[in-house]
């Protein structure tokens, strides 16, 4: 299954916006694919949002899920 | 997901002092209010490795930010007896010395207004998906990270 991931902040800069990944079915496999294809990401802290909610632990992902990688916040 | 629209908090560019003054003025008709508390975040010209910050360029994940802000707002109104609360955050370029965050809480008495204002500012910094890119004089940049 192919998923598209939107990125923000320094991660968006690193990847020039959207990333597409194959063979992803949950957030664990997403993180594995990310590390394989984008080793630079290892040095950046980030949270994952699935369908506009921050997730912790392993969460299932479907083709229609909206997935986002969020580096540390710096609002205000 | 619901499609319900949450109140927008974002403004393009700096929050102007005229806008802030106008917001204060608008409350003169609400005569049950006895106290306002206002927090203003200003872009600071830090010197980092001998480079001076001249501006911050703000971006957000707007849908998530507004959803989160809605939750924060509900939580604050449940906890404190506020008359009203207004929040504005900049997007895009805000130059050093300009305002990027305006939090305005009003209540019958000062304690609720002050405590709610402080709590909202902390939650905004901690929980809203907003990113600030600090731009230096020489056009290089670095990504800011909030100290919590």
Backbone of each chain as ProteinMPNN parsed JSONL, in Angstrom:
{"seq_chain_A": "XXXXXXXXXXXXXXXXXXXXXXXXXXXXXXXXXXXXXXXXXXXXXXXXXXXXXXXXXXXXXXXXXXXXXXXXXXXX", "coords_chain_A": {"N_chain_A": [[0.835, -1.201, 0.0], [0.482, 2.216, -0.811], [1.384, 5.268, 0.669], [0.896, 8.766, 1.247], [2.709, 11.354, 2.7], [2.519, 14.281, 4.598], [4.682, 16.985, 5.374], [6.35, 19.148, 7.732], [7.959, 22.227, 8.82], [11.386, 21.841, 9.619], [11.532, 19.291, 8.583], [10.004, 19.336, 6.285], [11.596, 20.974, 4.795], [13.81, 19.391, 4.448], [12.792, 17.333, 2.869], [11.55, 18.558, 0.759], [8.73, 19.03, 0.93], [6.071, 16.887, 0.276], [6.134, 13.327, 0.943], [6.256, 10.129, -0.538], [5.526, 6.806, 0.272], [6.031, 3.282, -0.052], [4.411, 0.167, 0.822], [3.423, 0.42, 3.483], [1.652, -0.072, 6.42], [1.084, 0.468, 9.023], [1.993, 2.649, 11.815], [4.435, 1.773, 12.804], [5.625, 0.355, 10.634], [5.744, 2.466, 8.924], [7.654, 4.134, 10.153], [9.879, 2.483, 9.921], [10.212, 2.343, 7.076], [10.712, 5.039, 6.621], [13.179, 5.489, 7.924], [14.803, 3.796, 6.415], [14.668, 4.954, 3.859], [15.133, 7.637, 4.211], [17.65, 8.426, 5.746], [18.611, 10.707, 7.031], [16.667, 11.58, 8.677], [16.925, 10.382, 11.11], [18.295, 11.994, 12.844], [16.498, 13.903, 13.619], [13.992, 14.959, 15.826], [10.624, 13.944, 15.903], [7.004, 14.005, 15.783], [4.195, 11.906, 14.982], [1.263, 12.44, 13.153], [-1.881, 11.056, 12.601], [-4.654, 11.217, 10.612], [-5.129, 13.815, 11.565], [-4.599, 13.635, 14.277], [-2.384, 13.414, 16.996], [-0.324, 10.616, 17.392], [0.529, 7.875, 19.575], [2.472, 4.982, 20.252], [1.756, 2.006, 18.263], [-0.133, 2.51, 15.367], [-2.763, 1.732, 13.134], [-2.678, 2.279, 9.588], [-4.421, 3.473, 6.787], [-5.027, 3.598, 3.207], [-6.352, 5.93, 2.839], [-5.723, 7.448, 4.975], [-4.671, 10.508, 6.509], [-1.462, 11.497, 6.844], [1.034, 12.949, 8.853], [4.245, 14.372, 9.466], [5.655, 15.795, 12.255], [7.91, 18.07, 13.341], [9.625, 19.33, 16.364], [7.632, 21.776, 18.078], [7.391, 25.365, 17.687], [5.866, 27.652, 18.258], [4.416, 30.884, 19.132]], "CA_chain_A": [[0.0, 0.0, 0.0], [1.261, 3.444, -0.915], [0.815, 6.381, 1.435], [1.533, 10.068, 1.076], [2.909, 11.971, 4.015], [2.834, 15.7, 4.523], [5.739, 17.303, 6.325], [6.369, 20.548, 8.152], [9.173, 22.75, 9.441], [12.678, 21.404, 9.077], [11.361, 18.044, 7.823], [9.526, 19.764, 4.959], [12.76, 21.525, 4.114], [14.665, 18.249, 4.112], [12.171, 16.477, 1.841], [10.836, 19.371, -0.221], [7.277, 18.873, 1.005], [5.427, 15.583, 0.472], [6.893, 12.1, 0.755], [5.411, 8.967, -0.827], [6.182, 5.574, 0.695], [5.356, 2.023, -0.39], [4.473, -0.914, 1.787], [3.197, 0.931, 4.836], [0.304, -0.414, 6.889], [0.876, 1.048, 10.357], [3.027, 3.666, 12.073], [5.734, 1.105, 12.962], [6.215, 0.118, 9.31], [6.02, 3.803, 8.383], [8.935, 4.592, 10.689], [10.933, 1.655, 9.311], [10.424, 2.819, 5.694], [11.299, 6.375, 6.677], [14.599, 5.366, 8.278], [15.496, 3.18, 5.274], [14.748, 5.824, 2.683], [15.58, 8.997, 4.573], [18.475, 8.266, 6.957], [18.831, 12.002, 7.69], [15.583, 11.769, 9.637], [17.35, 9.809, 12.388], [18.787, 13.071, 13.708], [15.453, 14.892, 13.896], [12.87, 14.493, 16.642], [9.344, 14.291, 15.285], [5.802, 13.28, 16.183], [3.386, 11.514, 13.82], [-0.18, 12.656, 13.263], [-2.69, 10.285, 11.657], [-5.991, 11.829, 10.567], [-5.108, 15.047, 12.386], [-4.433, 13.393, 15.715], [-1.056, 12.928, 17.35], [-0.436, 9.226, 17.815], [1.638, 7.256, 20.299], [2.337, 3.536, 20.056], [1.56, 1.641, 16.862], [-1.492, 2.793, 14.919], [-3.0, 1.28, 11.761], [-2.772, 3.33, 8.572], [-5.043, 3.013, 5.544], [-4.661, 4.402, 2.047], [-7.014, 7.234, 2.917], [-5.271, 8.188, 6.174], [-3.803, 11.651, 6.27], [-0.319, 11.286, 7.735], [1.908, 14.118, 8.885], [5.414, 14.326, 10.345], [5.711, 17.086, 12.915], [9.094, 18.325, 14.161], [9.28, 20.063, 17.59], [6.88, 23.014, 17.837], [8.034, 26.613, 18.128], [4.926, 28.766, 18.125], [4.369, 31.886, 20.195]], "C_chain_A": [[0.873, 1.256, 0.0], [0.586, 4.557, -0.112], [1.597, 7.659, 1.161], [1.567, 10.762, 2.428], [3.202, 13.445, 3.822], [3.82, 16.038, 5.644], [5.747, 18.799, 6.617], [7.743, 20.933, 8.69], [10.437, 22.22, 8.785], [12.559, 20.094, 8.291], [10.877, 18.367, 6.41], [10.697, 20.272, 4.125], [13.662, 20.404, 3.602], [14.106, 17.446, 2.933], [11.471, 17.254, 0.736], [9.342, 19.046, -0.232], [6.801, 17.459, 1.244], [6.377, 14.414, 0.231], [5.889, 11.01, 0.392], [6.178, 7.716, -0.441], [5.332, 4.366, 0.327], [5.364, 1.112, 0.841], [4.376, -0.439, 3.247], [1.785, 0.556, 5.257], [0.03, 0.045, 8.315], [2.035, 2.003, 10.65], [4.403, 3.03, 12.315], [6.408, 0.891, 11.609], [6.532, 1.45, 8.621], [7.394, 4.283, 8.852], [10.113, 3.792, 10.135], [11.272, 2.15, 7.906], [11.126, 4.171, 5.686], [12.806, 6.306, 6.944], [15.399, 4.784, 7.107], [15.725, 4.194, 4.155], [15.282, 7.219, 2.977], [16.412, 8.951, 5.845], [18.69, 9.581, 7.719], [17.796, 12.26, 8.788], [15.94, 11.252, 11.039], [17.755, 10.91, 13.376], [17.734, 14.114, 14.069], [14.368, 14.251, 14.754], [11.583, 14.844, 15.893], [8.212, 13.468, 15.877], [5.048, 12.93, 14.909], [1.92, 11.828, 14.112], [-0.866, 11.808, 12.189], [-4.112, 10.83, 11.754], [-6.128, 12.966, 11.58], [-5.112, 14.802, 13.882], [-3.021, 12.884, 15.963], [-1.194, 11.503, 17.861], [0.772, 8.823, 18.655], [1.401, 5.754, 20.222], [2.107, 3.249, 18.581], [0.095, 1.793, 16.468], [-1.64, 2.368, 13.457], [-3.166, 2.472, 10.815], [-3.471, 2.735, 7.349], [-4.654, 3.967, 4.422], [-5.241, 5.816, 2.117], [-6.581, 8.055, 4.138], [-4.49, 9.421, 5.762], [-2.703, 11.6, 7.33], [0.584, 12.508, 7.669], [3.067, 13.878, 9.844], [5.623, 15.725, 10.913], [6.978, 17.226, 13.759], [8.702, 19.141, 15.407], [8.655, 21.426, 17.295], [7.654, 24.238, 18.319], [7.131, 27.816, 17.869], [5.076, 29.754, 19.271], [5.548, 32.825, 20.203]], "O_chain_A": [[1.868, 1.339, 0.719], [-0.625, 4.76, -0.204], [2.795, 7.63, 0.881], [0.597, 10.756, 3.185], [4.028, 13.821, 2.99], [3.783, 15.444, 6.722], [5.22, 19.603, 5.849], [8.578, 20.074, 8.976], [10.544, 22.159, 7.56], [13.392, 19.815, 7.428], [11.303, 17.73, 5.447], [10.777, 20.034, 2.92], [14.196, 20.457, 2.494], [14.863, 16.942, 2.103], [10.856, 16.649, -0.142], [8.763, 18.813, -1.293], [7.084, 16.878, 2.292], [7.3, 14.502, -0.578], [4.792, 10.967, 0.949], [7.352, 7.574, -0.786], [4.102, 4.404, 0.381], [6.18, 1.253, 1.752], [5.151, -0.852, 4.109], [0.826, 0.834, 4.537], [-1.113, 0.019, 8.771], [2.948, 2.148, 9.837], [5.426, 3.667, 12.065], [7.588, 1.193, 11.436], [7.474, 1.543, 7.833], [8.195, 4.775, 8.057], [11.195, 4.332, 9.906], [12.439, 2.354, 7.57], [12.009, 4.425, 4.867], [13.599, 6.973, 6.28], [16.52, 5.213, 6.835], [16.811, 4.284, 3.583], [15.815, 7.892, 2.095], [15.954, 9.378, 6.904], [18.927, 9.561, 8.927], [18.023, 13.052, 9.702], [15.323, 11.647, 12.028], [17.578, 10.77, 14.586], [18.037, 15.096, 14.747], [13.886, 13.157, 14.46], [11.475, 15.926, 15.316], [8.427, 12.376, 16.404], [5.233, 13.573, 13.876], [1.409, 11.517, 15.188], [-0.482, 11.839, 11.02], [-4.694, 10.895, 12.836], [-7.099, 13.055, 12.332], [-5.566, 15.64, 14.661], [-2.523, 12.029, 15.231], [-2.076, 11.212, 18.669], [1.875, 9.343, 18.483], [0.258, 5.305, 20.136], [2.245, 4.139, 17.741], [-0.8, 1.278, 17.139], [-0.751, 2.612, 12.641], [-3.71, 3.515, 11.181], [-3.151, 1.624, 6.926], [-4.035, 5.005, 4.656], [-4.701, 6.76, 1.539], [-7.006, 9.196, 4.318], [-3.738, 9.393, 4.788], [-2.964, 11.653, 8.532], [0.866, 13.037, 6.594], [2.899, 13.263, 10.898], [5.752, 16.703, 10.177], [7.104, 16.564, 14.79], [7.563, 19.598, 15.499], [9.087, 22.139, 16.388], [8.466, 24.153, 19.24], [7.559, 28.843, 17.343], [5.773, 29.492, 20.251], [5.624, 33.714, 21.052]]}, "seq_chain_B": "XXXXXXXXXXXXXXXXXXXXXXXXXXXXXXXXXXXXXXXXXXXXXXXXXXXXXXXXXXXXXXXXXXXXXXXXXXXXXXXXXXXXXXXXXXXXXXXXXXXXXXXXXXXXXXXXXXXXXXXXXXXXXXXXXXXXXXXXXXXXXXXXXXXX", "coords_chain_B": {"N_chain_B": [[-14.027, 12.171, 10.849], [-15.171, 15.404, 11.684], [-16.691, 18.156, 9.974], [-16.884, 20.504, 11.132], [-16.327, 23.939, 11.567], [-13.653, 25.47, 13.157], [-12.875, 28.307, 15.185], [-10.769, 30.658, 13.656], [-7.376, 31.353, 14.39], [-5.283, 32.467, 13.176], [-3.256, 35.022, 11.702], [-2.008, 36.83, 8.91], [1.318, 37.775, 8.863], [2.616, 40.28, 11.185], [1.024, 40.92, 14.409], [-0.619, 43.824, 14.782], [-0.115, 46.836, 16.773], [-2.231, 48.553, 16.638], [-4.364, 46.894, 16.028], [-4.461, 45.434, 18.385], [-5.081, 47.448, 20.236], [-7.585, 48.143, 19.277], [-8.989, 45.783, 19.756], [-9.056, 45.813, 22.531], [-10.557, 48.105, 22.971], [-13.057, 47.326, 21.96], [-14.171, 45.927, 24.059], [-15.355, 47.647, 25.802], [-18.076, 47.826, 25.962], [-18.856, 45.616, 27.291], [-19.771, 45.424, 30.258], [-19.729, 43.804, 32.499], [-17.288, 42.842, 32.84], [-14.362, 42.948, 34.816], [-11.687, 42.709, 34.733], [-8.917, 42.447, 32.564], [-6.551, 40.328, 31.012], [-3.537, 40.346, 29.306], [-1.365, 38.819, 27.022], [1.519, 39.353, 25.165], [3.44, 38.185, 22.613], [6.638, 38.813, 21.435], [8.818, 39.088, 18.663], [12.08, 38.173, 19.118], [15.362, 39.457, 18.845], [17.598, 37.405, 18.777], [21.087, 36.582, 19.275], [22.806, 34.21, 17.645], [25.454, 32.113, 17.519], [27.046, 34.286, 16.635], [25.378, 35.333, 14.706], [22.692, 37.423, 13.858], [19.241, 37.343, 14.634], [16.781, 38.401, 12.429], [14.157, 38.147, 11.74], [11.205, 36.061, 12.122], [9.855, 33.327, 10.43], [6.76, 32.038, 10.283], [5.061, 28.92, 10.134], [2.315, 26.578, 9.885], [0.431, 23.569, 10.716], [-2.452, 23.835, 9.791], [-5.113, 22.706, 10.043], [-4.857, 20.804, 12.11], [-3.864, 22.453, 14.119], [-5.987, 24.243, 14.588], [-7.963, 22.531, 15.446], [-6.764, 21.56, 17.783], [-6.503, 23.971, 19.164], [-9.153, 24.543, 19.596], [-9.837, 22.508, 21.409], [-8.177, 23.281, 23.553], [-9.297, 25.758, 24.156], [-11.914, 24.995, 24.965], [-11.258, 23.545, 27.26], [-10.114, 25.521, 28.872], [-12.248, 27.305, 29.242], [-13.894, 25.621, 30.679], [-12.515, 25.376, 33.006], [-11.956, 27.947, 34.052], [-13.841, 30.823, 35.103], [-14.389, 32.668, 32.666], [-15.171, 35.678, 30.894], [-14.645, 36.274, 28.25], [-12.367, 35.21, 25.625], [-9.635, 35.796, 23.517], [-7.544, 34.921, 20.827], [-4.675, 35.333, 18.854], [-2.392, 34.42, 16.379], [0.578, 34.848, 14.537], [1.293, 34.128, 11.052], [3.721, 33.431, 8.526], [6.141, 35.997, 7.714], [7.485, 37.721, 10.479], [8.99, 40.51, 11.664], [11.83, 41.202, 13.808], [10.998, 42.605, 16.924], [8.39, 43.03, 16.343], [4.964, 41.954, 17.036], [3.941, 38.594, 17.561], [2.202, 36.925, 18.824], [-0.888, 37.137, 20.434], [-2.707, 37.044, 23.246], [-5.693, 37.256, 24.954], [-7.538, 37.554, 27.712], [-10.575, 37.859, 29.539], [-12.374, 38.612, 32.512], [-14.608, 38.605, 35.382], [-13.205, 39.096, 37.715], [-9.686, 39.707, 38.566], [-7.979, 37.42, 39.072], [-8.844, 35.05, 37.742], [-8.674, 35.885, 35.097], [-5.923, 36.4, 34.794], [-4.697, 33.925, 35.503], [-5.853, 32.167, 33.61], [-4.94, 33.28, 31.237], [-2.167, 32.92, 31.431], [-2.036, 30.125, 31.486], [-3.087, 29.445, 28.984], [-1.181, 30.534, 27.234], [1.043, 28.92, 27.815], [0.043, 26.432, 26.956], [-0.357, 26.907, 24.235], [2.258, 27.237, 23.334], [3.25, 24.71, 23.861], [1.538, 22.815, 22.659], [0.465, 23.552, 20.127], [0.761, 22.917, 16.656], [2.968, 24.668, 15.328], [5.543, 26.24, 13.547], [8.589, 27.984, 13.819], [10.811, 29.666, 11.818], [13.894, 30.897, 12.247], [15.27, 33.712, 10.917], [18.344, 34.885, 9.809], [20.554, 37.785, 9.605], [22.26, 37.38, 7.412], [20.726, 35.966, 5.65], [20.749, 33.239, 6.12], [19.309, 30.509, 8.01], [17.684, 29.057, 10.94], [15.865, 26.429, 12.603], [13.579, 27.14, 15.09], [13.086, 26.008, 18.463], [10.774, 25.352, 20.955], [11.301, 26.058, 24.399], [10.256, 24.17, 27.054]], "CA_chain_B": [[-13.751, 13.583, 11.119], [-16.279, 16.317, 11.447], [-16.305, 19.292, 9.141], [-17.213, 21.746, 11.824], [-15.29, 24.971, 11.462], [-13.225, 26.071, 14.407], [-12.474, 29.698, 15.092], [-9.393, 30.797, 13.161], [-6.546, 32.215, 15.249], [-4.096, 32.895, 12.437], [-3.237, 36.262, 10.921], [-0.798, 36.926, 8.083], [2.251, 38.806, 9.321], [2.611, 40.68, 12.591], [-0.187, 41.432, 15.05], [-0.277, 45.241, 14.952], [-0.559, 47.438, 18.036], [-3.543, 49.148, 16.365], [-5.323, 45.785, 16.14], [-4.553, 45.109, 19.815], [-5.809, 48.561, 20.854], [-8.96, 48.038, 18.818], [-9.589, 44.65, 20.476], [-9.32, 46.255, 23.908], [-11.651, 49.076, 22.88], [-14.322, 46.612, 21.715], [-14.715, 45.354, 25.287], [-15.906, 48.681, 26.689], [-19.53, 47.64, 26.095], [-19.091, 44.456, 28.162], [-19.512, 46.061, 31.556], [-19.585, 42.852, 33.62], [-15.849, 42.554, 32.944], [-13.625, 43.785, 35.758], [-10.249, 42.504, 34.557], [-8.382, 41.869, 31.337], [-5.138, 39.965, 31.064], [-3.05, 40.289, 27.927], [0.01, 38.396, 26.782], [1.99, 39.657, 23.82], [4.729, 37.584, 22.262], [7.361, 39.679, 20.493], [9.962, 38.4, 18.034], [13.314, 38.621, 19.764], [16.528, 39.414, 17.964], [18.683, 36.646, 19.426], [22.367, 36.414, 18.559], [23.137, 32.789, 17.718], [26.744, 31.91, 16.832], [27.416, 35.563, 15.999], [24.43, 35.763, 13.676], [21.564, 38.093, 14.501], [17.91, 37.018, 14.096], [16.087, 39.618, 11.979], [12.725, 37.861, 11.59], [10.805, 34.653, 12.207], [8.866, 32.945, 9.419], [5.915, 31.023, 10.927], [4.159, 28.053, 9.359], [1.506, 25.71, 10.761], [-0.453, 22.541, 10.17], [-3.609, 24.612, 10.226], [-6.276, 21.905, 10.482], [-4.551, 20.236, 13.428], [-3.697, 23.557, 15.068], [-7.297, 24.803, 14.957], [-8.609, 21.461, 16.22], [-6.098, 21.575, 19.088], [-6.848, 25.235, 19.821], [-10.547, 24.385, 20.019], [-9.776, 21.695, 22.639], [-7.581, 24.112, 24.609], [-10.31, 26.766, 24.485], [-12.972, 24.347, 25.749], [-10.672, 23.194, 28.56], [-9.918, 26.751, 29.65], [-13.57, 27.819, 29.649], [-14.441, 24.71, 31.691], [-11.727, 25.526, 34.24], [-11.977, 29.31, 34.584], [-15.042, 31.587, 34.741], [-14.013, 33.802, 31.825], [-16.213, 36.33, 30.101], [-14.252, 35.972, 26.878], [-10.946, 34.943, 25.373], [-9.288, 35.989, 22.106], [-6.177, 34.489, 20.559], [-4.207, 35.553, 17.485], [-0.995, 34.029, 16.154], [1.043, 35.201, 13.191], [1.888, 33.204, 10.082], [4.579, 34.182, 7.609], [7.274, 36.752, 8.273], [7.31, 38.742, 11.501], [10.354, 40.999, 11.912], [12.186, 41.381, 15.211], [10.363, 43.779, 17.529], [6.942, 42.989, 16.088], [4.227, 40.98, 17.826], [3.564, 37.367, 16.844], [1.16, 36.223, 19.575], [-1.744, 38.016, 21.236], [-3.684, 36.286, 24.024], [-6.481, 38.271, 25.639], [-8.6, 36.927, 28.504], [-11.336, 38.821, 30.332], [-13.212, 37.977, 33.526], [-15.191, 39.528, 36.355], [-12.105, 39.461, 38.623], [-8.366, 39.569, 37.95], [-7.263, 36.153, 39.217], [-9.217, 34.13, 36.659], [-8.153, 36.398, 33.824], [-4.458, 36.239, 34.782], [-4.352, 32.494, 35.498], [-6.262, 31.576, 32.328], [-4.047, 33.81, 30.206], [-0.877, 32.249, 31.569], [-2.174, 28.714, 31.109], [-3.289, 29.359, 27.529], [0.101, 30.799, 26.569], [1.859, 27.71, 27.964], [-0.521, 25.365, 26.117], [-0.105, 27.276, 22.836], [3.677, 26.95, 23.062], [3.525, 23.289, 23.985], [0.682, 21.885, 21.922], [0.037, 23.905, 18.772], [1.749, 22.618, 15.621], [3.421, 25.889, 14.657], [7.006, 26.207, 13.461], [9.208, 29.28, 13.567], [12.135, 29.609, 11.184], [14.601, 32.13, 12.599], [16.036, 34.163, 9.757], [19.469, 35.732, 10.205], [20.933, 38.919, 8.742], [22.93, 36.943, 6.171], [19.768, 35.132, 4.905], [20.727, 31.841, 6.557], [18.238, 30.346, 8.997], [17.637, 27.831, 11.744], [14.506, 26.175, 13.105], [13.427, 27.395, 16.513], [12.444, 24.933, 19.223], [10.316, 25.95, 22.213], [11.743, 25.524, 25.699], [9.021, 23.969, 27.826]], "C_chain_B": [[-14.984, 14.443, 10.835], [-15.773, 17.495, 10.608], [-16.505, 20.617, 9.855], [-16.008, 22.71, 11.834], [-14.937, 25.491, 12.845], [-12.797, 27.505, 14.125], [-11.013, 29.793, 14.625], [-8.602, 31.726, 14.08], [-5.422, 32.861, 14.451], [-4.296, 34.195, 11.666], [-1.938, 36.274, 10.11], [0.065, 38.074, 8.597], [2.051, 39.151, 10.786], [1.218, 41.042, 13.08], [0.124, 42.896, 15.379], [-0.788, 45.794, 16.276], [-1.919, 48.112, 17.855], [-4.646, 48.09, 16.512], [-5.558, 45.435, 17.614], [-5.377, 46.188, 20.533], [-7.299, 48.485, 20.524], [-9.702, 46.911, 19.553], [-9.94, 45.047, 21.897], [-10.554, 47.179, 23.909], [-13.014, 48.401, 22.75], [-14.959, 46.073, 22.978], [-15.37, 46.378, 26.202], [-17.416, 48.539, 26.882], [-19.856, 46.464, 27.025], [-18.776, 44.852, 29.598], [-19.526, 45.103, 32.75], [-18.109, 42.529, 33.839], [-15.195, 43.516, 33.926], [-12.128, 43.683, 35.554], [-9.93, 41.895, 33.2], [-6.956, 41.434, 31.622], [-4.696, 39.757, 29.631], [-1.629, 39.781, 27.909], [0.352, 38.739, 25.34], [3.349, 39.014, 23.608], [5.377, 38.453, 21.203], [8.555, 38.924, 19.931], [11.258, 39.034, 18.539], [14.494, 38.456, 18.807], [17.688, 38.734, 18.672], [19.956, 36.707, 18.591], [22.753, 34.95, 18.746], [24.395, 32.548, 16.869], [27.139, 33.133, 15.996], [26.51, 35.996, 14.851], [23.193, 36.319, 14.375], [20.239, 37.711, 13.82], [17.217, 38.327, 13.69], [14.577, 39.409, 11.852], [12.474, 36.388, 11.883], [9.707, 34.422, 11.173], [8.048, 31.781, 9.998], [5.086, 30.238, 9.919], [3.398, 27.166, 10.349], [0.882, 24.566, 9.979], [-1.838, 23.014, 10.621], [-4.771, 23.777, 10.758], [-6.055, 21.34, 11.885], [-4.465, 21.341, 14.482], [-5.056, 24.094, 15.526], [-8.114, 23.803, 15.769], [-8.084, 21.486, 17.669], [-6.478, 22.84, 19.876], [-8.276, 25.189, 20.343], [-10.604, 23.597, 21.336], [-9.246, 22.519, 23.811], [-8.618, 25.123, 25.105], [-11.412, 26.174, 25.371], [-12.487, 24.039, 27.158], [-10.544, 24.414, 29.456], [-11.261, 27.31, 30.13], [-14.23, 26.931, 30.708], [-13.769, 24.953, 33.04], [-11.852, 26.91, 34.885], [-13.269, 30.034, 34.177], [-14.691, 32.846, 33.945], [-15.233, 34.404, 31.139], [-15.901, 36.107, 28.621], [-12.739, 35.786, 26.758], [-10.701, 35.092, 23.865], [-7.819, 35.642, 21.901], [-5.845, 34.735, 19.09], [-2.742, 35.178, 17.4], [-0.624, 34.342, 14.714], [1.43, 33.99, 12.369], [2.714, 34.054, 9.125], [5.619, 34.986, 8.381], [6.836, 37.772, 9.321], [8.715, 39.226, 11.867], [10.574, 41.241, 13.408], [11.576, 42.679, 15.736], [8.872, 43.831, 17.289], [6.297, 41.867, 16.898], [3.786, 39.787, 16.975], [2.475, 36.582, 17.566], [0.42, 37.213, 20.477], [-2.791, 37.142, 21.913], [-4.376, 37.27, 24.954], [-7.626, 37.579, 26.38], [-9.275, 37.991, 29.371], [-12.257, 38.07, 31.291], [-13.773, 39.048, 34.459], [-14.068, 40.035, 37.284], [-10.745, 39.062, 38.039], [-7.77, 38.163, 37.964], [-7.56, 35.182, 38.077], [-8.611, 34.573, 35.337], [-6.653, 36.133, 33.71], [-4.075, 34.762, 34.672], [-4.693, 31.84, 34.159], [-5.31, 32.019, 31.228], [-2.718, 33.07, 30.236], [-0.954, 30.798, 31.091], [-2.322, 28.552, 29.589], [-1.969, 29.575, 26.782], [0.987, 29.548, 26.633], [1.367, 26.602, 27.03], [-0.272, 25.64, 24.627], [1.329, 26.898, 22.45], [3.942, 25.455, 22.987], [2.781, 22.45, 22.954], [0.309, 22.28, 20.498], [1.132, 23.626, 17.748], [2.062, 23.865, 14.784], [4.94, 25.845, 14.672], [7.532, 27.584, 13.095], [10.601, 29.088, 12.988], [12.812, 30.943, 11.466], [15.512, 32.52, 11.442], [17.107, 35.149, 10.221], [19.744, 36.813, 9.169], [21.499, 38.477, 7.393], [22.062, 35.986, 5.345], [19.857, 33.635, 5.195], [19.6, 31.719, 7.592], [18.459, 29.119, 9.857], [16.221, 27.671, 12.281], [14.49, 26.311, 14.616], [12.799, 26.172, 17.178], [12.041, 25.497, 20.572], [10.902, 25.25, 23.424], [10.498, 25.38, 26.545], [9.322, 23.862, 29.312]], "O_chain_B": [[-15.72, 14.222, 9.873], [-14.575, 17.773, 10.554], [-16.326, 21.692, 9.284], [-14.864, 22.326, 12.076], [-15.811, 25.902, 13.609], [-12.418, 27.865, 13.011], [-10.14, 29.095, 15.14], [-9.107, 32.768, 14.498], [-4.69, 33.701, 14.974], [-5.344, 34.435, 11.067], [-0.903, 35.789, 10.568], [-0.405, 39.201, 8.744], [1.403, 38.416, 11.53], [0.346, 41.418, 12.297], [1.028, 43.175, 16.166], [-1.764, 45.294, 16.836], [-2.68, 48.231, 18.815], [-5.717, 48.364, 17.052], [-6.685, 45.178, 18.036], [-6.257, 45.877, 21.336], [-8.154, 48.728, 21.375], [-10.868, 47.052, 19.921], [-10.992, 44.669, 22.413], [-11.457, 47.042, 24.734], [-13.996, 48.84, 23.348], [-16.156, 45.786, 22.991], [-15.885, 46.023, 27.262], [-17.974, 49.065, 27.845], [-20.988, 46.328, 27.489], [-17.666, 44.645, 30.088], [-19.355, 45.536, 33.89], [-17.726, 42.009, 34.887], [-15.428, 44.725, 33.888], [-11.368, 44.467, 36.124], [-10.586, 40.955, 32.751], [-6.238, 42.086, 32.38], [-5.368, 39.093, 28.843], [-0.783, 40.243, 28.675], [-0.413, 38.458, 24.417], [4.294, 39.279, 24.351], [4.754, 38.793, 20.197], [9.228, 38.196, 20.661], [11.493, 40.235, 18.406], [14.606, 37.471, 18.076], [18.637, 39.386, 19.11], [19.913, 36.862, 17.37], [22.998, 34.504, 19.867], [24.388, 32.756, 15.656], [27.51, 33.023, 14.827], [26.841, 36.921, 14.109], [22.713, 35.754, 15.357], [20.128, 37.749, 12.594], [17.084, 39.245, 14.5], [13.809, 40.371, 11.854], [13.397, 35.574, 11.892], [8.764, 35.205, 11.054], [8.567, 30.68, 10.182], [4.497, 30.795, 8.992], [3.796, 27.027, 11.506], [0.815, 24.591, 8.75], [-2.323, 22.639, 11.689], [-5.347, 24.097, 11.798], [-6.943, 21.39, 12.735], [-4.94, 21.173, 15.605], [-5.253, 24.367, 16.71], [-8.864, 24.184, 16.668], [-8.852, 21.441, 18.631], [-6.738, 22.789, 21.079], [-8.573, 25.733, 21.407], [-11.328, 23.971, 22.259], [-9.786, 22.467, 24.916], [-8.791, 25.317, 26.308], [-11.796, 26.76, 26.384], [-13.211, 24.245, 28.131], [-10.829, 24.351, 30.652], [-11.392, 27.734, 31.278], [-15.017, 27.406, 31.527], [-14.381, 24.759, 34.09], [-11.852, 27.032, 36.11], [-13.738, 29.884, 33.048], [-14.695, 33.952, 34.485], [-16.204, 33.706, 30.845], [-16.793, 35.788, 27.834], [-11.962, 36.145, 27.643], [-11.465, 34.578, 23.048], [-6.962, 36.021, 22.698], [-6.623, 34.395, 18.198], [-1.942, 35.572, 18.249], [-1.412, 34.126, 13.793], [1.841, 32.961, 12.905], [2.443, 35.24, 8.935], [5.931, 34.694, 9.535], [5.936, 38.579, 9.084], [9.539, 38.438, 12.33], [9.627, 41.455, 14.165], [11.632, 43.717, 15.076], [8.159, 44.586, 17.95], [6.972, 40.958, 17.381], [3.329, 39.939, 15.842], [1.885, 35.67, 16.987], [1.032, 38.013, 21.184], [-3.656, 36.569, 21.251], [-3.716, 38.031, 25.661], [-8.566, 37.081, 25.76], [-8.621, 38.907, 29.87], [-12.84, 37.043, 30.944], [-13.456, 40.232, 34.34], [-13.989, 41.223, 37.596], [-10.653, 38.211, 37.154], [-7.132, 37.749, 36.997], [-6.651, 34.569, 37.516], [-8.106, 33.762, 34.562], [-6.169, 35.697, 32.666], [-3.234, 34.391, 33.853], [-3.908, 31.05, 33.635], [-4.919, 31.216, 30.381], [-2.206, 32.646, 29.2], [-0.067, 30.309, 30.392], [-1.753, 27.638, 28.993], [-1.68, 28.877, 25.81], [1.603, 29.162, 25.639], [2.167, 25.918, 26.391], [-0.008, 24.717, 23.856], [1.575, 26.323, 21.39], [4.739, 24.987, 22.174], [3.329, 21.479, 22.431], [-0.125, 21.425, 19.726], [2.28, 24.034, 17.926], [1.508, 24.08, 13.706], [5.554, 25.465, 15.669], [7.013, 28.258, 12.205], [11.456, 28.435, 13.586], [12.369, 31.988, 10.991], [16.4, 31.766, 11.042], [16.819, 36.115, 10.927], [19.254, 36.775, 8.041], [21.254, 39.111, 6.367], [22.56, 35.287, 4.462], [19.13, 32.844, 4.594], [19.013, 32.723, 7.996], [19.292, 28.264, 9.56], [15.473, 28.642, 12.4], [15.278, 25.686, 15.326], [12.077, 25.404, 16.542], [12.878, 26.067, 21.273], [10.989, 24.023, 23.476], [9.759, 26.346, 26.74], [8.406, 23.691, 30.117]]}, "name": "protein", "num_of_chains": 2, "seq": "XXXXXXXXXXXXXXXXXXXXXXXXXXXXXXXXXXXXXXXXXXXXXXXXXXXXXXXXXXXXXXXXXXXXXXXXXXXXXXXXXXXXXXXXXXXXXXXXXXXXXXXXXXXXXXXXXXXXXXXXXXXXXXXXXXXXXXXXXXXXXXXXXXXXXXXXXXXXXXXXXXXXXXXXXXXXXXXXXXXXXXXXXXXXXXXXXXXXXXXXXXXXXXXXXXXXXXXXXXXXXXXX"}
